[in-house]
Amino acid sequence: MLIRVADWERIRSGEITLQFRRWKRPTVRAGGRLRTSLGVLSIDEIEVVSRVTRAEAVAAGFPSVAALKSSVDGREGSLYRIRLRFAGDDPRIELRSSSDVDGVELKEEALALLRLIAANPGVRAADLAASLGREKLPFKADVRKLKAKGLTESLRVGYRLSPRGEAYLKTLD
């Protein structure tokens, strides 16, 4: 679920508590959490709706129902109301700045990927994947696993090792 960057601070403060999306099927689920680089969102409720009130439009960060509808109209699927709240900062930020690597274990393929990123900071994912003869999307999924362990950071283009990732590689040398 994509959220406009301009809305993040308002979500964080509790000013925005709803989002509306038109989906064939939901991409998030009630009770789940959505972890992003800007923070963690708690998805408290998802419901198909047929109409939106002005109060709901305002709670979603729009000045009117018409403004909200113009942002979701023209897309296929049902209209979903998503009740959400800011649940905290991205835990990966603190983790990746740590040099504590106790308990971190990587399989050979993941270790090779970590070393590839170390040797090629800022290189596009598609180029890194191609250098291994892999498809881009599965490659990026494997990088996200390293990121979840606090070993890598995403850049505007490509990736780099985090301090934790560098510390991990030093323990192997």
ZAMARGU-4260 file (C-alpha; in steps of 0.2 Angstrom, whole numbers, plus 5000, padded with zeros to 4 digits):
<rodrens>
0) 5000/5000/5000 | 5008/5016/4994 | 5006/5031/5005 | 5010/5049/4999 | 5026/5055/5008
5) 5017/5072/5012 | 5004/5062/5022 | 5017/5053/5033 | 5019/5067/5046 | 5000/5068/5048
10) 4999/5050/5050 | 5013/5050/5063 | 5004/5064/5073 | 4987/5055/5072 | 4979/5068/5061
15) 4976/5056/5047 | 4969/5039/5053 | 4961/5033/5037 | 4966/5029/5019 | 4955/5024/5005
20) 4960/5012/4990 | 4951/5004/4976 | 4957/4987/4974 | 4952/4970/4966 | 4958/4963/4982
25) 4966/4971/4997 | 4985/4972/4998 | 4986/4973/5017 | 4976/4964/5030 | 4967/4970/5047
30) 4978/4966/5061 | 4994/4967/5051 | 5008/4979/5051 | 5016/4988/5036 | 5035/4991/5039
35) 5042/5005/5028 | 5058/5016/5029 | 5047/5030/5036 | 5040/5020/5050 | 5028/5005/5055
40) 5010/5007/5052 | 4997/4996/5061 | 4982/4991/5050 | 4968/4991/5062 | 4953/4988/5050
45) 4949/4986/5032 | 4931/4987/5025 | 4923/4988/5008 | 4912/5004/5008 | 4900/5011/4995
50) 4901/5029/5001 | 4912/5041/5010 | 4907/5054/5022 | 4915/5071/5023 | 4922/5067/5041
55) 4930/5051/5033 | 4938/5061/5019 | 4945/5074/5031 | 4952/5059/5042 | 4960/5053/5026
60) 4969/5070/5023 | 4957/5077/5010 | 4948/5093/5011 | 4932/5085/5003 | 4924/5069/4997
65) 4926/5075/4979 | 4945/5077/4982 | 4946/5060/4989 | 4935/5052/4976 | 4946/5060/4962
70) 4961/5051/4969 | 4953/5034/4968 | 4941/5035/4954 | 4946/5028/4937 | 4953/5012/4945
75) 4946/4995/4945 | 4939/4986/4960 | 4930/4989/4976 | 4933/5004/4987 | 4941/5000/5004
80) 4942/5010/5019 | 4958/5007/5029 | 4959/5012/5047 | 4978/5014/5052 | 4989/5022/5064
85) 5008/5025/5066 | 5015/5011/5077 | 5033/5017/5078 | 5049/5020/5069 | 5057/5007/5058
90) 5066/4995/5069 | 5079/4991/5055 | 5086/5009/5057 | 5092/5006/5075 | 5097/4988/5070
95) 5108/4993/5055 | 5118/5006/5065 | 5123/4993/5078 | 5139/4983/5077 | 5132/4969/5087
100) 5131/4954/5075 | 5128/4940/5088 | 5116/4927/5081 | 5117/4933/5063 | 5120/4918/5052
105) 5119/4918/5033 | 5118/4904/5021 | 5131/4904/5007 | 5119/4912/4994 | 5115/4927/5006
110) 5133/4929/5011 | 5138/4930/4992 | 5124/4943/4990 | 5131/4953/5005 | 5148/4953/4997
115) 5142/4958/4980 | 5133/4973/4988 | 5149/4978/4998 | 5159/4978/4982 | 5146/4987/4972
120) 5138/5001/4983 | 5125/5011/4973 | 5123/5000/4959 | 5106/4997/4952 | 5097/4981/4958
125) 5094/4976/4939 | 5112/4977/4936 | 5117/4967/4951 | 5104/4954/4948 | 5110/4952/4930
130) 5128/4950/4936 | 5122/4934/4945 | 5111/4929/4930 | 5096/4932/4941 | 5079/4940/4938
135) 5077/4957/4947 | 5062/4954/4958 | 5068/4938/4966 | 5085/4947/4969 | 5077/4962/4977
140) 5067/4950/4988 | 5083/4942/4994 | 5091/4959/4997 | 5075/4964/5008 | 5079/4949/5019
145) 5097/4956/5022 | 5089/4973/5026 | 5077/4965/5038 | 5093/4958/5048 | 5100/4976/5048
150) 5114/4971/5036 | 5110/4983/5021 | 5103/5000/5017 | 5093/5005/5002 | 5100/5020/4993
155) 5091/5031/4980 | 5099/5020/4968 | 5106/5003/4973 | 5111/4997/4991 | 5126/4998/5003
160) 5131/4989/5018 | 5125/4996/5035 | 5138/4997/5049 | 5131/4981/5055 | 5133/4973/5038
165) 5151/4979/5038 | 5154/4972/5056 | 5147/4955/5050 | 5159/4954/5036 | 5174/4959/5047
170) 5169/4944/5059 | 5172/4932/5044 | 5188/4939/5038
</rodrens>
